Amino acid sequence: MSTAEIYTTIIASTEQDEVVAVPDQVLNDQSDKSIRMLRHPLGVRPSGNALTSKHTLHDAMGSWGRLPDEMILSLLEWLDVGGLISLGNTCRAFFAYTAYDQLWRELAVAHPSSNFQWRGSWRASVRRLPHGKLPKIECRNLFSDALHRPFVCSQINLTSYALDIPWSNSIPRIADLSRADFDSSWSRKPFILTDAMKKWKVLEEWDPEALLTKHGDTIFRAEAVDWPMSMYFQYMNETEDESPLYLFDRGFVEKMQLQVGGSGDYAPPECFQEDLFTVLEQQRPDHRWLIIGPERSGSTFHKDPNSTSAWNAVIRGSKYWIMFPPSILPPGVHMSEDEGEVTSPLSIAEWLLTFHEEARRTPGCQEGVCREGEVLHVPSGWWHLVVNLEPAIAITQNFVPRSSLDSVIHFLRNKADQVSGFATTVKDAYALFEARLKESYPDLIAETGARPSKKRKWEEVVENEEREGKGGFAFGFGDDDLEDDEE
């Protein structure tokens, strides 16, 4: 659905003689899907409103005013701090465009400062202005979807999308599972465990206050920035970002000196405790993360790395999940032929606005809300989108059960360019994993080896080159797709 199609309904706002366009998807029977605040902070309105206006601020922009919104913002990405400030001083329209906070977020990420402080917005933080001291200029005659749409998406109550889940789409909820039951019946299906983490110490002890007291000065990774936890919590409580930064730290166990397993701070649920990647010991890829984020933060559609399975345990808050089997591409998601590149150009909020209804009607769709004290299972190869319905703290871990061993071996062997998470010292993850499996589980590797094995892409490239000789280089990878047992 195009931007023009989304912004088709015009309703009267609370301000006299002003109209504001609101996405059709917001205007339905679910009243809590409405926008919390219709008016853009600077008064910017959607492009369609220009049809009813006698004046437009684009006229003051000269030749720039004839450019599409997206091109204007793309050009502004080339400016530094001084350039944005100077251009923003020339007219109201340029003030609104240069005030777009995503531009300042990109500057902050591209040029990190050791004395960076969060001051309520990216623009205020980069300019080192006190909270609430940013100038605001009325720009109500500027009509721009590129500026208004992110604001709308940042105001949507995402909880409404987790309501009224069709019975056929509902992710099963189970108190707990034995490893035997998981292996025999559940390893290829998503499900939520409701009682599997009751004994976790972190479930009892972790809340924002306790974490800040103990780890406020500890540096954690939040996507592209490394911040003290105290700064991230300040950001989390104040951000108006359409897609907030997500704290996603792989070294949290060491940083927080946690004990994992047994009667430690937390332990994988029983049904997930077999993990064949443990044969790699210190050479295994990244596999566990601390996840913290505000409402609206999360991950767009993806498959977990290296064809692994995963579990995600919610310690505080709640998360909405929507999932699809490996063979079903979610609406709005585009994938390259070799599955190496996945493109979902929309934010989570915009994807929900645009594609959620279609997704619910798509066969194979699974949905559910994982609440505090619950654990969700992500089977190998499943597409999934997850979003925080409220501020949330969670731990997630990737693992390799026997049921997904074939898929993992196939991935490591035939998609070496997509393998991730290993240290740079590991030059051939497939060879390493195969050798360690032979040492520890010779029966498993024998079962896998008994199946017809296709040549690795690099081997075929080399053979083709030798066969062609000086006549030229030819790619001939052939068909290397793996049929999934579970669709």
C-alpha positions in Angstrom: 0.0 0.0 0.0 1.4 3.4 -1.0 1.7 6.4 1.2 -1.1 8.1 -0.7 -3.4 5.2 -0.1 -2.7 5.2 3.6 -3.4 8.8 4.0 -6.8 9.0 2.4 -9.2 9.9 5.2 -9.4 13.5 6.4 -11.0 14.3 9.7 -11.4 17.6 11.5 -8.9 18.2 14.3 -9.6 20.0 17.5 -8.0 23.2 16.2 -10.3 25.6 14.4 -10.2 25.4 10.5 -7.4 22.8 10.5 -7.8 19.3 9.1 -5.5 16.4 9.7 -5.2 13.3 7.6 -5.2 10.0 9.5 -4.5 6.5 8.2 -7.7 4.6 7.3 -6.5 1.7 9.5 -6.8 4.0 12.6 -10.4 4.7 11.9 -12.1 1.5 12.8 -14.3 0.0 15.5 -11.3 -0.5 17.8 -11.3 2.9 19.5 -8.0 2.3 21.2 -6.3 2.1 17.8 -6.8 5.9 17.6 -3.9 8.4 17.5 -3.1 9.7 21.0 -2.3 13.2 19.6 -3.2 14.3 16.1 -1.3 17.5 15.8 2.4 17.4 14.8 4.5 19.4 17.3 5.4 22.0 14.6 2.0 21.8 13.0 3.2 20.0 9.9 0.3 18.3 8.0 0.2 15.4 5.5 0.7 16.2 1.8 -3.0 15.6 0.9 -4.0 18.6 3.0 -2.4 20.9 0.5 -5.4 20.4 -1.7 -7.6 22.4 0.7 -5.0 25.1 1.5 -4.3 28.4 -0.3 -0.8 28.7 1.0 2.2 26.3 1.3 5.5 26.8 2.9 7.2 24.9 0.1 7.0 28.1 -2.0 9.6 29.7 0.2 12.1 26.9 -0.5 12.9 27.9 -4.1 13.9 25.0 -6.3 14.0 22.7 -3.3 10.3 23.1 -2.9 9.7 21.2 -6.1 11.6 18.1 -4.8 9.9 15.1 -3.3 9.9 14.9 0.5 12.1 11.9 0.6 14.7 13.5 -1.7 14.9 16.6 0.5 15.6 14.5 3.6 18.1 12.4 1.7 20.0 15.5 0.7 19.9 16.9 4.2 21.7 13.7 5.4 24.9 15.1 3.8 24.9 18.2 6.1 26.8 18.4 9.4 25.5 20.1 12.5 26.4 23.6 11.4 24.8 23.0 8.0 21.5 21.9 9.4 21.4 24.8 11.8 22.2 27.4 9.1 19.7 25.9 6.6 17.0 25.7 9.2 17.4 29.4 9.9 16.5 30.4 6.3 12.7 29.7 6.4 9.9 27.9 8.2 9.9 25.0 5.8 13.6 24.3 6.1 13.3 24.7 9.9 10.8 21.9 9.9 12.8 19.6 7.7 16.1 20.2 9.6 14.2 19.7 12.9 13.4 16.1 11.8 14.9 14.2 14.7 16.0 11.2 12.7 18.6 13.4 11.0 20.1 14.2 14.3 20.0 10.6 15.5 22.1 9.6 12.4 24.6 12.4 13.2 24.9 11.2 16.8 25.4 7.6 15.8 27.9 8.5 13.0 29.9 10.8 15.2 29.8 9.4 18.8 31.0 11.7 21.5 32.6 10.6 24.8 30.6 13.2 26.6 27.3 12.6 24.9 24.3 13.1 27.2 20.7 12.4 26.5 18.6 15.6 26.7 15.1 14.5 25.7 15.6 14.4 21.9 18.4 13.7 19.4 18.4 17.3 18.2 18.8 18.7 21.8 21.4 16.1 22.6 23.6 16.8 19.6 23.3 20.5 20.1 23.8 20.2 23.9 20.7 22.1 24.7 18.9 21.8 28.0 15.6 19.8 28.2 12.7 21.7 26.8 14.8 24.5 25.3 14.5 23.6 21.6 12.9 26.4 19.6 9.5 25.6 18.1 8.2 27.5 15.1 4.7 27.1 13.7 4.8 25.4 10.4 1.1 24.5 9.8 1.2 25.3 6.1 3.9 22.8 5.4 2.5 19.6 3.9 4.8 16.7 4.1 4.1 13.0 4.5 7.8 12.3 5.1 7.6 14.5 8.3 4.1 13.7 9.4 4.0 9.9 8.9 6.8 9.1 11.4 5.0 11.3 13.9 1.7 9.4 13.4 3.5 6.1 13.7 5.1 7.2 17.0 1.6 7.9 18.4 -0.1 4.7 17.6 -1.3 2.5 20.5 0.3 -0.8 19.4 -1.5 -2.8 22.1 -4.7 -2.8 19.9 -2.9 -5.0 17.3 -2.5 -7.7 19.9 -6.2 -7.9 20.6 -8.8 -10.2 19.1 -6.3 -12.7 17.9 -8.2 -15.3 15.8 -8.2 -18.7 17.5 -6.6 -20.3 14.4 -3.7 -17.9 14.7 -3.1 -18.2 18.5 0.3 -19.4 19.6 -0.3 -22.3 22.0 0.3 -21.7 25.7 1.7 -24.5 27.8 2.6 -24.6 31.5 5.9 -26.4 30.9 7.4 -29.1 28.6 9.8 -32.0 29.2 12.7 -32.4 26.8 11.1 -35.6 25.5 7.8 -33.9 24.7 9.7 -31.1 23.0 11.7 -33.4 20.8 8.7 -35.5 19.8 6.0 -33.0 19.3 7.0 -29.3 19.7 10.5 -28.6 18.4 9.1 -27.3 15.0 6.3 -25.2 16.5 6.1 -21.9 18.3 4.6 -22.0 21.8 4.6 -20.0 25.0 5.7 -21.6 28.3 3.8 -20.0 31.2 5.5 -21.6 34.3 9.1 -22.4 33.1 11.0 -19.5 34.7 9.3 -19.2 38.2 12.6 -20.1 40.0 14.7 -17.6 38.1 16.4 -15.1 40.5 16.4 -12.4 37.8 12.6 -12.7 37.6 12.4 -11.7 41.2 15.2 -9.2 41.4 15.3 -7.4 38.1 13.4 -4.1 37.8 14.6 -0.8 36.5 15.5 0.5 39.9 17.5 -2.5 40.9 19.3 -2.7 37.6 20.2 1.0 37.8 21.5 0.7 41.3 23.8 -2.2 40.5 24.7 -1.6 36.8 23.8 2.1 36.1 27.4 2.8 35.0 28.0 -0.4 33.0 28.2 0.1 29.3 25.7 -1.8 27.1 25.2 -2.1 23.4 22.0 -0.5 22.1 22.0 -1.2 18.3 24.6 1.3 17.0 25.5 3.0 20.3 27.3 2.0 23.5 25.8 3.7 26.5 25.8 3.4 30.3 22.6 1.7 31.4 21.5 4.8 33.2 21.6 6.8 30.0 19.7 4.2 28.1 16.9 4.1 30.7 16.7 7.9 30.5 16.4 7.6 26.7 13.8 4.8 27.1 11.6 6.9 29.3 11.7 10.0 27.1 12.1 9.0 23.5 9.5 9.9 20.9 11.4 7.9 18.2 9.2 6.1 15.7 11.6 3.1 16.0 13.3 3.4 19.4 16.8 2.1 20.0 16.8 -1.4 21.3 19.3 -2.4 24.0 20.6 -5.8 22.7 23.8 -6.8 24.5 25.6 -10.1 23.9 28.1 -9.7 26.7 25.6 -9.1 29.6 26.4 -12.4 31.5 30.0 -11.3 31.9 29.3 -7.7 32.4 26.7 -8.4 35.1 28.6 -11.4 36.5 25.6 -13.7 36.2 25.6 -17.4 37.0 23.8 -19.4 34.3 22.3 -22.8 34.9 21.2 -24.9 37.9 20.4 -22.6 40.8 22.1 -19.6 39.3 20.5 -16.3 38.2 18.7 -18.0 35.3 18.7 -21.3 33.5 17.3 -22.4 30.1 14.0 -24.1 30.5 14.3 -27.9 30.6 13.0 -28.5 27.1 15.6 -26.1 25.6 18.6 -27.5 27.4 20.0 -29.6 24.6 22.1 -27.3 22.5 24.4 -29.0 20.0 26.4 -25.7 19.5 27.9 -26.3 23.0 30.4 -28.7 21.3 32.0 -25.6 20.0 32.7 -24.4 23.6 34.5 -21.0 23.4 34.3 -20.9 19.6 30.5 -21.0 19.4 28.8 -17.9 17.8 27.0 -15.2 19.8 24.0 -16.9 21.3 22.5 -15.0 24.3 21.4 -11.4 24.7 20.0 -9.0 27.3 17.1 -7.1 25.7 15.6 -3.9 27.1 13.4 -1.4 25.3 10.5 1.0 25.6 7.1 0.6 24.1 7.2 0.4 20.3 10.8 -1.0 20.3 11.4 -4.4 18.8 12.6 -6.3 15.7 11.2 -6.2 12.3 10.7 -9.5 10.4 13.7 -11.8 10.3 14.9 -15.3 10.7 17.3 -16.2 13.5 21.0 -16.5 12.6 22.6 -19.7 11.3 19.2 -21.5 11.2 19.2 -21.8 15.0 16.1 -22.0 17.2 15.6 -19.6 20.0 13.7 -18.9 23.2 12.8 -15.4 24.6 12.0 -15.0 28.3 10.1 -11.9 29.4 11.3 -10.6 32.8 9.3 -7.3 32.8 6.7 -6.0 30.5 5.0 -7.8 27.6 5.8 -8.5 23.9 3.5 -9.1 20.9 4.8 -11.7 18.4 3.6 -12.4 14.9 5.2 -15.3 13.1 5.2 -17.3 9.8 6.6 -20.7 8.9 9.9 -20.8 6.9 8.2 -21.2 3.5 5.7 -18.3 3.9 7.1 -14.8 3.3 5.3 -12.3 5.5 3.3 -9.5 3.7 5.5 -6.4 3.1 8.8 -8.3 3.3 11.0 -8.8 0.3 13.9 -11.3 0.1 16.7 -11.8 -2.3 16.9 -15.1 -4.2 19.6 -16.6 -2.0 17.8 -15.2 1.2 20.9 -13.2 2.0 19.2 -9.9 1.9 15.8 -9.2 3.6 14.2 -5.9 3.1 11.3 -4.5 5.2 11.6 -0.8 4.6 8.9 0.1 7.1 9.1 0.7 10.8 7.2 -1.8 13.0 4.4 0.7 13.5 4.0 1.4 9.8 4.1 -2.3 9.0 1.3 -2.9 11.5 -0.7 0.0 10.0 -0.2 -1.3 6.5 0.0 -5.0 6.5 -1.3 -6.4 9.8 -4.8 -7.2 8.6 -3.5 -8.9 5.5 -1.0 -10.8 7.6 -3.8 -12.1 9.9 -5.6 -13.5 6.9 -2.4 -15.2 5.6 -2.4 -19.0 6.1 0.2 -20.1 8.6 0.2 -16.8 10.6 0.8 -17.3 14.3 0.3 -14.6 17.0 0.6 -14.2 20.7 1.5 -12.0 23.6 4.3 -13.2 25.9 3.9 -11.7 29.3 6.1 -11.2 32.4 7.4 -14.6 33.6 6.7 -16.4 30.2 9.0 -17.8 27.6 8.3 -18.0 23.8 9.9 -20.6 21.5 11.0 -19.6 18.0 11.5 -22.7 15.8 14.4 -22.8 13.4 13.7 -20.9 10.2 10.5 -19.2 11.3 9.9 -15.5 10.3 9.0 -13.4 13.3 8.4 -9.8 14.2 8.3 -8.8 17.9 7.4 -5.5 19.5 7.2 -4.3 23.1 3.7 -3.4 24.2 5.2 -1.6 27.2 8.7 -1.1 28.6 10.2 -4.5 28.7 13.3 -6.5 30.0 14.0 -9.9 28.5 16.7 -12.5 27.9 16.9 -14.5 24.7 19.1 -17.4 23.7 19.7 -19.2 20.4 20.3 -23.0 20.5 20.5 -26.0 18.2 18.2 -28.9 19.1 18.5 -32.3 17.2 15.4 -31.5 15.1 17.2 -28.5 13.5 20.6 -30.0 13.1 20.2 -30.7 9.4 19.1 -27.1 8.8 22.0 -25.7 10.7 24.6 -27.9 8.9 23.0 -27.1 5.6 23.2 -23.3 6.4 26.9 -23.5 7.6 27.9 -25.6 4.6 26.0 -23.9 1.8 25.5 -20.3 2.9 29.0 -19.5 4.3 28.6 -15.9 3.3 25.6 -15.5 5.5 27.0 -17.2 8.6 27.2 -14.8 11.5 28.3 -14.4 15.1 31.5 -16.4 15.0 34.8 -14.8 16.0 37.0 -13.8 13.1 39.5 -16.5 14.0 36.9 -19.1 12.9 37.5 -19.4 9.1 35.3 -22.4 8.3 32.3 -22.7 10.8 31.0 -25.7 9.0 34.2 -27.7 9.1 34.7 -26.8 12.8 31.1 -27.8 13.8 31.3 -31.1 11.8 34.6 -32.0 13.4 33.4 -31.3 17.0 30.1 -33.2 16.3 32.1 -36.2 15.2 34.0 -36.2 18.4 31.0 -35.7 20.7 28.0 -37.2 18.8 29.3 -39.6 16.1 25.9 -41.1 15.8 24.3 -37.8 14.9 26.9 -36.8 12.3 26.6 -40.3 10.8 22.8 -39.9 10.4 23.3 -36.5 8.8 26.1 -37.8 6.6 24.0 -40.7 5.4 21.8 -38.3 3.5 22.9 -37.2 0.0 25.2 -34.2 0.4 25.4 -31.4 -2.1 28.6 -29.7 -2.9 29.4 -26.5 -1.2 29.1 -23.4 -3.4 32.8 -22.6 -3.2 33.7 -26.1 -4.3 31.4 -25.8 -7.3 32.9 -22.4 -8.2 36.4 -23.8 -8.0 35.5 -26.9 -10.1 33.8 -24.7 -12.7 36.8 -22.5 -13.0 39.1 -25.4 -13.5 36.8 -27.0 -16.0 36.4 -23.8 -18.0 40.2 -23.2 -17.9 41.3 -20.1 -19.7 37.9 -19.9 -21.5 36.4 -17.9 -18.7 34.9 -18.0 -15.3 31.4 -19.5 -14.9 29.1 -19.6 -11.9 27.1 -22.8 -11.7 25.8 -23.3 -8.2 22.9 -25.5 -9.1 19.9 -26.1 -6.8 21.0 -25.9 -3.2 17.6 -25.4 -1.6 16.8 -27.5 1.5 13.2 -28.8 1.7 11.7 -28.1 5.1 10.0 -30.9 6.9 7.8 -28.5 8.7 6.0 -25.9 6.6 
